[in-house]
């Protein structure tokens, strides 16, 4: 009887361990929100450096890709961000079932003096060696129109 109980417990444990746990995409959306709040608190240059993965790539208009965190640091370390308020809000995102890669997208607002620009962005996130979400690819597009949405 005791052997049967132990066997049942062992099988239950193995089944539980093999059951995939769906990654929590809200956690990734919260990281993206923290990225934005860091932009307000420390400046967007510091935020982009802090949240960049070692393999980060930035895609910007009229520019070759910025590849690697060292290049991101070089791009932003001396950037003049005085008078700039750059924020964004993720609209949605998802995480791969492996839990190691995900994406977010949303709307950004860039303000400097009397100029306000809005646009859309996408960030692809990957966990670093310590298990923290860092962006591995970031890109944005200026301008917003009524969204096309075929999910309704």
N, C-alpha and C positions, 0 to 999 in steps of 0.2 A: 504494500500500500504506500509506504514511504517513497519507494523508488518511482512509483507512478506519479506521485505528487511532485517530486523533484523533476521528473521528465516533463510534466505539464508546465511547471514554472519555467524550465529552461526553454521549452518551445515557445511559450508566451513571450519570454524576454527576447528571443531571437526574432520573432515576428515583429515585436515592437521596434527593435533596433533597425530592421530592414524597411519599416514603413517610412517612406520619404516625408519629410516635414516641408511643407510649402513655405518658402522664404516670405518674410513679412515685407511687402513692398512699401508699407507705410513708414517703415524704418528708413528706407532709402529716400522717400520723399522728405522726411524730416532732416536727413543729412543735407539734401539740396536746400532746404529752408535755412539750415544753419550756415551753409555756404553763403547765402544771400545776407543773412544777418551779420556775418563776419565782414562782408563787404561794407556794410554800414558802419560797423564798430571800428574796423581797422583800416578800411580803404580797400577798394576792389583789387588793387595790385597785391596787397598782402593776402587777401582771400584766395586769389588764384594761385599764389605760391603755396599757401598752406594746404589747399585741397587738391593739389596736383599729384597724381600718381607718378612714380619714377619714369614710367613710359608714356607720360601725357603727350597729347597732340592737340594743338589749337588750330582751328581752321578759321581764318579771317578773310574778309573781302579784300580783293586786290593784293593778296599776299601769299607767299609760299607757306606751307604748313610749318608751324613751330613744333619741333619734335624733341621730346625729352624734357624732364623737369629742369635740368640745368639751363636749357634754352628758355623755358618759361620764366625761370628766375632772372635770367639776363634781360628778357623782354620787359619784365615788370619791376625789377628792383629799383630803378631810378625813375620810374614813370611819375609824372606830375599829376596827381589826382586831386589837387586842391579844388574845392568848389564842385566836385563831382559826387553825385549820389546815384549809384548803380545798384538796382535791386531786381529781383526776379521772384516769381512764384511758380512752382511746378503745378501743372494741370493734371498730369498722370505720369505713370511709369510702371515698370515691371522688373522682376528679377528672374534670371534663369533658374531652373530647378536645381542646378548645382549650388546656387547661393553665392556664387563668386563674381557674377557679372550682371549688370542691370543698366537700365536707362531711365532718364526722366526728360520731360519736355514741358515747356510752359511759355510764359510771357515775361519779357523783361521791360524795365523802364530805366532809361538813362537820362539824367538831368544834370545840366551844367549851366549855371547862370539862368538865363531866360529860355534856354533851349531844352525841350523835352522830346526824346525819341523813344518809341516803343517798337518792340519786335518780338520775334519768337526765337526760342533756343532749343537745343537738344544737348544733353550731356550723357555720355556713356561712362558708367562707373565700374570699377574693378576693385576688389579688396587687395590691399597691400600686404606685405609680409606679416604685419602685426594684426591683420584682420579688419582694418579700418577701410571704409569706403572712400575712395579717391577717384576723381575724374580721370579717365584715360583718353577721352576725346570730348572736345567742347566746340560747338559752333552755333552761330546765331544768324538771323536774317532780320534786317530792318524792315519795319512796316507791318501793319496789321490790317487785314480785311476781314469781312464776315467769314467765319470758318466753314469749310466744306466738311460735312460729317455724314457719312452713309450708315452710321450705326443705329439710326432711329428707324 
